[in-house]
Amino acid sequence: MSTDLRGVIVATTLPYATDAAAPAGLRVDYDAYAEHCAWLVANGCRGVTPNGSLGEYSSLTDEERARVVRTAVAAVGSDGVVVAGVSAPGSHQARLWAEQAAEAGAHGVLALPPTMYRANRSEVVAHFAEIAKVGLPVMVYNNPIDTKVDLTPDVLAEIATLDNIVAVKEFSGDVRRVLEIREAAPDLDVVSGADDVVLESLLMGAVGWLAGFPNVFPKESVELYTLALAGDVAGARALYEPLVAAFRWDSRTEFVQAIKLGQELVGRVGGACRPPRGPLSETQTAQVKADMDKAISYLAGR
């Protein structure tokens, strides 16, 4: 299996079952999660990312978080890659998660800068250096909206000099960053991290897509990715434009709830989220359904 982290790799949602004895009354449904991971790969996605933001990693116990990675690895087997989320408040914790991911058989890791702390440049570089020591390929995750730390192209160029740093999941929403990163760090693969700028990012040189709505539309997402990389702008736009209203939910505060609802609307398992995430409002639910209906109706008529 290649050590690069390109392609459509899905930041997986995590299903729960009602259980009064579990945290917040919801236990992780590992069987349903395994089925979902296998389904994504069977529909053409290159792999999965357990314990990303969509996987609600910050709401899991340590035992649950470790088991989720093991479940993903077993589910995809030799058919796909597993890029485990290892984000944590400190480098010592992130490195521990990376070590556990390596022991579980993951192919790479995805990591934010230190969470819950606005780290400075030297601290950010040291954080990723510690994770990289584990030896797995590392995808750096730039999400300045949530972390308040912006991994600008010049910072990424410094991080990219570290061994085992191979890619960046770019979630600033600024598509100008794709070319800027490629210029500053030409050996670093740029991966689109936001669904609603994925086509623009791919056309500007991104080589991967790690985000949310492939949980709902895996086959169509792979088709969109393939069209974009082949330079078929007309074909890619024809597919992208009916989907992008739904894709915009990937960049909103309620992205986990919206994508889980999207899964339900196409006949997949979605379900509730653990706190602090609550249910969508009636207005939000109606809008997700309207945006999804546009996508579903277009795809049904193709």
C-alpha positions as CSV (number, residue, x, y, z in Angstrom):
1,M,0.0,0.0,0.0
2,S,1.4,3.4,-1.0
3,T,2.4,5.8,1.8
4,D,0.8,8.8,0.2
5,L,-2.5,10.0,1.5
6,R,-4.1,11.1,-1.8
7,G,-7.6,10.2,-3.1
8,V,-11.0,10.4,-1.5
9,I,-10.6,9.4,2.1
10,V,-13.7,9.8,4.1
11,A,-13.8,11.5,7.5
12,T,-16.3,9.0,8.9
13,T,-19.3,9.7,11.1
14,L,-19.8,7.4,14.1
15,P,-23.1,5.6,14.7
16,Y,-24.5,5.1,18.2
17,A,-27.1,2.9,19.8
18,T,-29.2,3.9,22.8
19,D,-27.8,2.5,26.0
20,A,-28.5,4.1,29.4
21,A,-25.2,2.8,30.8
22,A,-23.1,4.5,28.1
23,P,-21.9,8.1,28.1
24,A,-24.8,10.4,27.4
25,G,-27.0,7.3,27.0
26,L,-25.3,6.5,23.6
27,R,-22.9,3.6,23.1
28,V,-20.8,3.3,20.0
29,D,-22.3,0.8,17.5
30,Y,-19.1,-0.8,16.3
31,D,-20.9,-3.3,14.0
32,A,-22.7,-0.5,12.2
33,Y,-19.5,1.5,12.0
34,A,-17.6,-1.4,10.5
35,E,-20.3,-1.9,7.9
36,H,-20.2,1.8,7.0
37,C,-16.4,1.8,6.5
38,A,-16.6,-1.3,4.3
39,W,-19.4,0.3,2.3
40,L,-17.4,3.5,1.6
41,V,-14.5,1.6,0.3
42,A,-16.7,-0.8,-1.7
43,N,-18.1,2.4,-3.4
44,G,-14.7,3.5,-4.6
45,C,-13.3,5.6,-1.8
46,R,-9.7,5.1,-1.1
47,G,-10.1,4.9,2.6
48,V,-11.5,6.2,5.9
49,T,-10.5,8.5,8.7
50,P,-11.8,7.4,12.1
51,N,-11.7,9.9,15.0
52,G,-11.8,13.0,13.0
53,S,-14.1,15.9,14.0
54,L,-17.0,14.2,12.2
55,G,-16.2,11.1,14.2
56,E,-16.8,13.1,17.4
57,Y,-13.4,12.1,18.8
58,S,-13.6,14.7,21.6
59,S,-16.8,13.1,23.0
60,L,-15.3,9.6,23.2
61,T,-13.7,7.7,26.0
62,D,-10.1,6.6,25.5
63,E,-11.2,3.0,25.2
64,E,-13.8,3.9,22.6
65,R,-11.4,6.0,20.6
66,A,-8.8,3.2,20.4
67,R,-11.5,0.6,19.5
68,V,-12.9,2.8,16.7
69,V,-9.5,2.8,15.0
70,R,-9.2,-1.0,15.3
71,T,-12.7,-1.4,13.9
72,A,-11.9,0.7,10.9
73,V,-8.7,-1.2,10.2
74,A,-10.4,-4.5,10.4
75,A,-13.4,-3.3,8.3
76,V,-11.4,-2.1,5.3
77,G,-8.7,-4.8,5.4
78,S,-6.4,-4.7,2.4
79,D,-9.0,-2.8,0.3
80,G,-8.3,0.7,1.6
81,V,-6.3,2.9,3.8
82,V,-7.0,4.1,7.3
83,V,-5.8,7.6,8.3
84,A,-6.5,7.8,12.0
85,G,-7.3,11.1,13.7
86,V,-4.9,11.7,16.5
87,S,-5.7,15.3,17.4
88,A,-5.1,16.2,21.1
89,P,-4.4,19.0,23.5
90,G,-0.6,18.2,23.6
91,S,2.0,16.5,21.6
92,H,2.5,13.8,24.2
93,Q,-1.2,12.8,23.9
94,A,-1.2,13.1,20.1
95,R,1.9,10.9,19.9
96,L,0.3,8.3,22.1
97,W,-2.7,8.1,19.8
98,A,-0.4,7.9,16.8
99,E,1.5,5.0,18.4
100,Q,-1.8,3.2,19.1
101,A,-2.9,3.8,15.5
102,A,0.4,2.3,14.2
103,E,-0.1,-0.7,16.5
104,A,-3.7,-1.1,15.1
105,G,-2.4,-1.2,11.5
106,A,-3.4,2.3,10.4
107,H,-1.7,3.6,7.3
108,G,-1.3,7.3,8.4
109,V,-2.6,9.9,10.8
110,L,-4.4,13.2,10.7
111,A,-3.5,15.8,13.3
112,L,-4.6,19.3,14.2
113,P,-2.3,21.7,16.0
114,P,-2.6,21.5,19.7
115,T,-6.3,21.7,20.6
116,M,-7.7,23.9,23.4
117,Y,-4.6,26.1,23.2
118,R,-3.5,28.8,20.7
119,A,0.0,27.6,20.1
120,N,2.7,29.8,18.6
121,R,4.8,28.8,15.6
122,S,7.6,27.0,17.3
123,E,5.1,25.1,19.5
124,V,3.1,24.0,16.4
125,V,6.2,22.8,14.6
126,A,7.4,20.9,17.7
127,H,3.9,19.3,18.1
128,F,4.0,17.9,14.6
129,A,7.6,16.8,15.0
130,E,6.7,14.7,17.9
131,I,3.8,13.0,16.1
132,A,6.0,12.4,13.1
133,K,8.5,10.5,15.2
134,V,6.0,7.6,15.3
135,G,6.9,6.9,11.7
136,L,3.4,6.9,10.0
137,P,2.7,9.3,7.2
138,V,1.2,12.5,8.7
139,M,-1.5,14.7,7.2
140,V,-1.4,18.1,8.9
141,Y,-4.8,19.5,9.5
142,N,-5.3,23.3,9.0
143,N,-8.6,24.4,10.6
144,P,-8.1,28.0,11.7
145,I,-11.9,28.4,12.3
146,D,-11.9,25.9,15.2
147,T,-8.3,26.0,16.4
148,K,-7.6,29.7,16.0
149,V,-4.2,28.6,14.7
150,D,-3.7,29.3,11.0
151,L,-1.1,27.1,9.3
152,T,-0.2,29.6,6.6
153,P,1.9,28.4,3.6
154,D,5.1,29.6,5.2
155,V,4.4,27.7,8.4
156,L,3.5,24.6,6.4
157,A,6.8,24.9,4.5
158,E,8.7,24.6,7.8
159,I,6.5,21.7,9.0
160,A,7.0,20.0,5.6
161,T,10.8,19.7,6.3
162,L,10.1,17.2,9.0
163,D,10.3,13.5,8.2
164,N,7.0,11.7,7.5
165,I,4.9,14.9,6.9
166,V,3.3,14.2,3.6
167,A,0.1,16.2,3.2
168,V,-2.1,19.0,4.6
169,K,-5.8,18.9,4.9
170,E,-6.6,22.5,4.0
171,F,-9.8,23.9,5.6
172,S,-9.3,27.6,5.6
173,G,-11.9,28.0,2.9
174,D,-9.5,30.1,0.9
175,V,-8.9,28.4,-2.4
176,R,-5.9,30.7,-3.1
177,R,-4.1,28.7,-0.5
178,V,-3.8,25.6,-2.8
179,L,-1.3,27.3,-5.1
180,E,0.4,29.2,-2.3
181,I,1.1,26.0,-0.5
182,R,2.3,24.2,-3.6
183,E,4.7,27.1,-4.2
184,A,5.9,27.2,-0.6
185,A,6.1,23.5,0.0
186,P,6.1,21.7,-3.4
187,D,6.6,18.3,-1.8
188,L,3.6,18.6,0.4
189,D,0.3,17.1,-1.0
190,V,-2.6,19.5,-0.7
191,V,-5.9,17.8,0.3
192,S,-9.2,19.6,0.1
193,G,-10.7,19.6,3.6
194,A,-14.0,21.5,2.8
195,D,-16.6,19.9,0.6
196,D,-18.0,23.2,-0.7
197,V,-14.6,24.3,-2.3
198,V,-13.5,20.8,-3.3
199,L,-13.9,21.3,-7.1
200,E,-12.1,24.6,-7.0
201,S,-9.3,23.1,-4.9
202,L,-8.9,20.1,-7.1
203,L,-8.7,22.2,-10.2
204,M,-6.0,24.3,-8.6
205,G,-3.8,21.3,-7.8
206,A,-5.2,19.6,-4.7
207,V,-4.6,15.8,-5.0
208,G,-6.9,14.5,-2.3
209,W,-10.2,15.1,-0.6
210,L,-10.8,14.4,3.1
211,A,-14.1,15.7,4.3
212,G,-17.7,14.9,5.0
213,F,-20.3,14.3,2.4
214,P,-18.6,11.3,0.8
215,N,-20.3,9.6,3.9
216,V,-23.6,10.3,2.0
217,F,-22.5,10.2,-1.7
218,P,-19.3,8.1,-1.9
219,K,-19.7,6.8,-5.4
220,E,-20.6,10.3,-6.8
221,S,-17.8,11.9,-4.8
222,V,-15.2,9.6,-6.3
223,E,-16.7,10.4,-9.7
224,L,-16.4,14.1,-9.0
225,Y,-12.8,13.7,-7.9
226,T,-11.9,11.7,-10.9
227,L,-13.5,14.2,-13.3
228,A,-11.6,17.1,-11.7
229,L,-8.2,15.4,-11.8
230,A,-8.8,14.5,-15.4
231,G,-9.4,18.1,-16.2
232,D,-13.0,17.5,-17.3
233,V,-14.3,20.8,-16.0
234,A,-17.7,20.7,-17.7
235,G,-18.4,17.2,-16.4
236,A,-17.2,18.0,-12.9
237,R,-19.3,21.2,-12.8
238,A,-22.4,19.4,-14.0
239,L,-22.1,17.0,-11.1
240,Y,-20.8,19.5,-8.5
241,E,-23.4,22.3,-8.8
242,P,-26.5,20.2,-7.8
243,L,-24.5,18.8,-4.8
244,V,-22.9,21.9,-3.5
245,A,-25.9,23.2,-1.5
246,A,-25.7,20.1,0.6
247,F,-21.9,20.2,0.7
248,R,-22.0,23.7,2.3
249,W,-23.2,22.0,5.5
250,D,-19.7,20.5,5.8
251,S,-18.4,24.0,6.7
252,R,-21.2,24.9,9.2
253,T,-21.2,24.5,13.0
254,E,-23.8,21.7,12.7
255,F,-21.9,19.8,10.1
256,V,-21.9,16.5,12.0
257,Q,-25.7,16.5,12.6
258,A,-26.4,17.6,9.0
259,I,-24.2,14.9,7.5
260,K,-25.8,12.2,9.7
261,L,-29.2,13.5,8.6
262,G,-28.0,13.3,5.0
263,Q,-27.0,9.7,5.5
264,E,-30.5,8.9,6.8
265,L,-32.1,10.6,3.8
266,V,-30.3,8.2,1.4
267,G,-31.2,5.1,3.5
268,R,-28.0,4.9,5.6
269,V,-27.5,4.9,9.4
270,G,-27.1,8.4,10.8
271,G,-28.6,9.0,14.2
272,A,-27.9,11.2,17.2
273,C,-24.7,12.9,18.3
274,R,-23.2,13.0,21.8
275,P,-23.1,16.3,23.7
276,P,-22.1,19.0,23.3
277,R,-23.8,18.6,19.9
278,G,-27.5,18.8,20.1
279,P,-30.3,18.2,17.5
280,L,-30.8,20.4,14.5
281,S,-33.5,23.0,14.8
282,E,-36.7,22.6,12.8
283,T,-35.5,25.3,10.4
284,Q,-32.1,23.6,10.0
285,T,-33.6,20.2,9.5
286,A,-35.9,21.6,6.8
287,Q,-33.0,23.3,5.0
288,V,-30.8,20.1,5.1
289,K,-33.7,18.2,3.6
290,A,-34.3,20.8,0.9
291,D,-30.6,20.8,0.0
292,M,-30.4,17.0,0.0
293,D,-33.5,16.8,-2.1
294,K,-31.9,18.9,-4.8
295,A,-28.9,16.5,-4.8
296,I,-30.9,13.3,-4.6
297,S,-33.3,14.4,-7.3
298,Y,-30.5,15.3,-9.7
299,L,-28.6,12.0,-9.1
300,A,-31.8,10.0,-9.6
301,G,-32.4,11.7,-12.9
302,R,-28.9,11.1,-14.4
